[in-house]
């Protein structure tokens, strides 16, 4: 009887069944190990309020917590990323422990908001807020954009599930957005740096890397608020990022989005991912084309050259030329923005090449790098802090490296095409 049934199953259905089986087998081979991140996580109580923090540094060989001198032991920048990771982990595995950590970390971020609407960054060892150090001041900077990204995602998650919780989140979001409005530049000025025209209205003067995080957060806000008045500012940020793109067919850097002034650095270079998120919402094909240019040309160049850490460019006689370039150090936060962008491009275009490349690039964590070093230990969850040269590894395992790696691999694990390429020997 079984043989008769199989005789009448169409060939295409057999292929589908086989494909599903392969996907399930790949998924069984790989699961993100949160053990080390869970170790970095800690619950605290401030003024009878429970919250979670992530210890910033963790040094080899003992892997004990290490405080950042002058800053503190925990920060919003890492806590917000950890919360976003745990939220996605919960959605993937329905892990209630991850949901609790997401809640507690969100409580910490809410606690760190200043009356001016922005966020302080660091918590001191006595659990007081560091309000004065330059990387902790409540101002329009990285940690405030990261906090807003988390809170807008958290609000969308809780809008239906927990209305009371969502009201608290929305109040914090609105306070931050109002602070942002007050800091919108009145004029869209530009300047010339080594022959390259640079927008001055982005955060930090010309920080397209920072602008990317702000675009993600404000796009989230626009999606649930339908606040048309915020669109002109998001558009100005997007236009500034687009102005930072290298456009020279004869240059190996063609398509790259510069990070600040005429400098490109790998860490935190999330412009492509942010622009795709925005372009999808407003359905802008021109923006999408600019992003795919970076992915198709510049990412390919980076992969062929075992990645770069940094370079600086100049323009002479209409040509873009390199001035300085470093291959090292290379860190997890160099790789994650590229994988995020490629997976998002796959979602937008349905072109498998992008998912395949995401898997190839993510192999950096598993030894496909210039040092041939395994950066992520899937049995312990420890992630090394980076590659210092072809032969030297930073074996510390701090929050940023751990978070960026786990979040990236979690996204890879949810895409069968990317995962198949990632698992290739």
N, C-alpha and C positions, 0 to 999 in steps of 0.2 A: 504493500500500500504506500509506504514512504517513497519508494522508487518512482511510483506512478505520479505522486504529487510533484516531485522534483522535475519530472519530464515536462510538465506543463508550465513551470515558472518561467516567465520571460527572461531573456538574457540580461536586459537592463536592470531587472529587479534583483537578480543575483549579484550584479555589480554593486548595487546600492547596499545590499546586505553585507557584502564583503567590505565595502568602504566604512560602514558603521562599525563593523567588527574591528577594523584596523584602528579607527579613531579611539574606540574604547580601550584597545590594547595599549595605545600610546599614552592615554590618560592614566592607565594603571601603572605605567612605567615611571611616571613623573608626577610628584606632588610637591608643592612649595613647602619647605620646612621653616616654620616660624619659631623654632625653639630659641634661637639666639635673640631674635627681636622680642620674644616674650620675656626673656631674661633682662633685656634693657628696659622693659616696661616696668613701671612702679606706681602703686597707688598711694596717694597722700591725702591729708586732710588739712584744709586751710579755713579757719573761721567756721568750723563745723560744716564745711562743704567738701564732699569727696570728689576727687579728680585723679586723672592719670597723667603721668609724664613719661618721657623717654630719656634715659640717660644718654648724653651726647657722645662721650668718648669711652672706649673700651680697649685697653692695650694688651698686646701680646707680651709675654706668654701666659700670664695669669688670667687675662681678660677680666680684670677688675675694673669697676667704673673709675673714670678719671674726669675731674672737673676742669672746665676751661677757665684758666686764670683770668680774672678781671671781668669775666662774663657770667658764668654760673654753671650749673650742672644739667639743666634742662632748658629747652627753648621751644617757642611757638613754631618755628620753621620746621623742626623735626616732628613735633607732636601733631601738627596739621597733616603732614605727609603720612604719618603712621595711622592717623584716624581714617584717612582716605583709603589707605591700604586695607585696614581691618574691615572697613565697610564693604569693599569689593570682595574680600575674602569671605565675609559672612554671606554675601549674595551668591557666591560660588559654591560654598560648602555647607551653608546653613549652620555655621558654627556659632553657638550662643556666646561662647567665651570671647570670640572676636567682636561680637556685637557689644558686649559689655565694655571692652577696651575702647571701642569706637566712641561710646557714650562718655566714658570717663575722660578720654583725651579731648573730646569736644568741650566738656566742662572746663578743662584747663584753659583752652583757647578763649572761651568766654570770660574766664577770670582775668585774663591778661589784657582785656580791652581797656583803653584809656578813655577818659571823659571826652577827649578830642576826637574819638571815633576810630583812631588807629590802634595798633596793638604794640605793647611792650613785647620784647622777645625772650629775655632770659630770666630764669628763676635762680636766686642765690641759694647757697647750701642751707641757709636757715629758712628757706621757703619765702623769703621776701622778694619782691619784684625789683630787678635791676632797672632803674628808670633813667640812668645817666650815661652808661657806657655807649659808645657810638653805634655798636651793633645791636643795641637793645632799646633805644629810644623809640617811643611811640610816634611814628612818622610814616609818610608814604614811601615804603621800602619793601624789600622782598618778603619779610615775615608778615606784613599786613596783607599783601596780595595772597599769600599762602593761606592765611587765616580766612580771608573772604572766600577763597575757592572752597575750603572745607565747609564753611557755614552755609554756602549756597547749595552744595551737594547734600548736606545734612538736612537742610530745610525741605528739599524736594523729597528726601527719603521719609521724613516724618510728617509731611503735610497731611496725609490721610491717616497714617498709623497713630499719631500722637499729636492732636491739635494743640494741646497746652505747651508741649515741648517746641513745636514749630513756631508758636507765637514768640517765645523767648528768642529763638534763632532769628526770626524775621526782624525783631526789634534791633538786635545786634547788627544784622546786615544793613538795615536802613540807616543806622547811625554811621556805619563805615562809608556807605555810598554817599551820604550827605557830606562827610569829610572829604571824600574824593572830589565831589563837585566843587568844593571851595578851592581846591588846588589845581583845577583845570587851567592850563596856560591860556592867556588871552590871545597870544599871537603864535602863529606857526612859523617860528624863525628857523633858519638853517645856517650852517657854517661849512667851511671847507677845511678838511683835515687831510694833508698830504694829497691834495688834488681830488679828494672824494667828497661829494656833497652829503652832508649829515643833517638829519632832523634834530632840532634842539628841544622839541616839545614832549619827548618821551621821558619816562622816569629816569632819574639820575642824569639828565641832560640828553643822553642818546641811547639809553639802555633798552635795546629791543628785546633782550632776554627778560628783563623785568616786565616790560610791556606785554610780553606773551602771557605771563601769569595773570596779569590784570585783565587781559582780553578774555581768558578762560573764565575768570570769576565773574566779570561783568556780563559776559554772554549767558552764563548760568542765570544771573539775576534777571536779565532781560527776558529769558525764556519763561520764567514763572511770574514775572511782574507785568510784562507787556508795556514797560515804561519806555515810551517812544523818546522821551527827553534825554535818555542816556545814550541813544544810538549815535548821535553826532560825535560824542567823545570816543566811543569804541571805534568808530570809523576813522577818527584822527589817529588813534593808536595803530590801527591796522595799516593805514597809509604810511605812517612813519616806519613801521616794520618793513613794508614793501620797498620803501626808499633805501633801506639798508641791504637790499639784495644785490649781489654782484651780477652784473649783466655785461659779460664780455665772452663771446663765443670762443675766443682764442685763449682764454685763461682756464687753467685747471680748477680754479676756484669758482667757475661759473655756476650761478644758482645759489651759492651759499648766502645765508642771512648773517650779516655781521652782528656781533653781540653788543659792542659799545664803540662808538666812533669808528675808526678804521681797523678795529681789532675783532678777530673771531676767536672764541674759546669754546671748547667742547662742552664743558660743564654747564648745565642749565640752559642749553640752547634749544628751547622748546617752541620756537616761533612757528615751525611748520605745523606742529600739533595744534597750537592755538588758532592759527589761521584756518585750518580745516574745520575746527569746531565752529568758528564764527561763520565761515562760508556756507556750511551746511544749514545753519539757521536762516541766513538771509538769502541763500541760494545764489551765490555769486561765483560764476564759472571762471572769471578772470583771476580771482584770488586763488581758487583751486589750481589753476594752471601754473601760477607762480610757485606754489608749494610743490607741485609735482616736478617742476624743473629742478628744485633742490634735491628731491629724492632720486630722480632719474639720473642726474649728472653728478652732483657733488657727493652724495652718499656713496655712489659707486666708486668715485675717486678715493674717498676716505677708506673704504673697505679694501681696495687694492693696495693701499699704502699702509696698512695696519694701523690706521687712525693717527690723528694728530691731537695734541693738547691745545695748541695755540698758534695763531699766525697773525701777522700784521700786513696790510696791503697799502699800496699807493697807486695813484693814477697818473700816467705820463703819456701825453699825446694820444689820449683816448684809449689807452691800454691799461689793464689792471695787472700790476706786478707785485710779487711778494717782496717783503722787506725783512721780516724775521719769521722763524718757524721753529717750533719745538714739538717733538713726538711725545715727550713725557713731562710730568706724570700723566698716567691714564687712570681714570677712576670710574666707578660704576655709574656715577652721575653724568659721565660723558656718553655712555651707551644708551641709557634709558630714554632720553628724549628722542633719539633716532628710532628706537623700537616703537615707542608710543605713536610717533608720526606715521611710520610705515603701516602699522596695524589700523590706524584711523584711515589712511589712504585706501587700504583694502576695503574697509567698511563703506567708504564713499564711492569707490570705483568698481568694486567686485573683481578687480584684476588680481589674480593669484600671485603675480610676481612680487607685489608689495609684501604680502604675508610671507612668502618664501625668503625674501631678503631680511625681513624682521627676524626670522629664525636663524639665518646665517650670522647676522650681526650679534644676536644674543649669545652665540657660541663663544664670544669673547669671555664670558663668565666661566666657561668650562674648559679653558685652555687654548682656544683658538685666538691667541694674541701673540704679540712679538716676544714675550717672555716665556711663552708656552706654559703658563702658570694657571692652575685651577683656582679661580678667585672665589667661587661659591662652593662650599662643602655641603652637599645635599644630605649628609648624614647628621650634621650638627647645626646647620643653618648659619654657620659663621661665614661672613663675607670679608675677605681682605680689603683693606682700605685703598689698595691700588698697586699699580706697577710703576716703579721709579726709573727703571731702565730695562734693557733687554735681559738683564740677569738679576735685578734687585726687586724684591717685593716688599711692600709695606704690609706686614702681617697683623697690624692692629685691626680692630673690627668695630668701628663706630656706627652711630645711628644712620647717618646719611647713606653710607655704602650699603648697609644692610637693607634699609628701606627701599632705596632705588632698585636694588637687585631683586628683592622679593616681589615688589610691585610689578616690575618688568616681566619676571618669569610667571607671575600669576596671569598676566595678560597673554603671554605666549601660550600658557597651558589651556587657555580658552579658545584658541584658534588652531584647528587641526592641521592646517597647512603649515603654519609657522612652527607648531610643535614637532611635526614630522621632520622639518629641516633642522630644527634645534637638536633633535635627538640623533641625527646622523653622526656617525663616527668620523 
